[in-house]
Amino acid sequence: MFGGIDDVDVEAVTAAFGTVDVTARGRAAGAACPDCGRFSGRVHDFYQRRLKDLPLGGQSVVIRLTVRRFICCGADCPRRTFAEPFARLTTHTRASPRGSTTFWDVSGSRSPDGPAPA
C-alpha cells in the first residue's frame, strides 16, 4: 500500500471516524551513524512520530511510527546518539504530490532522520 514501508513492521491498522491509523516500527537490527558511518545496535531511547499523507479512499491516513535513537560507539565521533533513518518513508517537506506515498511530519519540525544532516 505504501512505498518505502518495506523497512518497517506494521503492527496494527485500524479505521475509525474517517481516519486510517497505521502503527509501525523499524525492523532493522540497528543503523549506521550519519557522522562516522559505524553500525550500532545499542538503543538509547525511542520516540513516536506521527506522519500523514493525502486521503486514501476518502479517509485520512496517519502512520504512528516508533523511531529508535541509537548510541554511536565511535570514540572519535562527535555524535553520541542518532535517530533510526526512514528516508524512503519520511521527508521534511510539507506536502506531497497527488498519488504519492511520501509522508510528511505533521508537526512541521525538521526530521532527525531525513536526508539532510541535523
C-alpha positions, 0 to 999 in steps of 0.5 A: 500500500505504501512505498518505502514501508518495506523497512518497517513492521506494521503492527496494527491498522485500524479505521475509525471516524474517517481516519486510517491509523497505521502503527509501525516500527523499524525492523532493522537490527540497528543503523549506521551513524550519519557522522562516522558511518559505524553500525550500532545496535545499542538503543538509547531511547525511542520516540513516536512520530506521527506522519500523514499523507493525502486521503486514501479512499476518502479517509485520512491516513496517519502512520504512528511510527516508533523511531529508535535513537541509537548510541554511536560507539565511535570514540572519535565521533562527535555524535553520541546518539542518532535517530533510526533513518526512514528516508524512503518513508519520511521527508521534511517537506510539507506536502506531497504530490497527488498519488504519492506515498511520501509522508510528511511530519505533521508537526512541521519540525525538521526530521532527525532522520531525513536526508539532510544532516541535523 
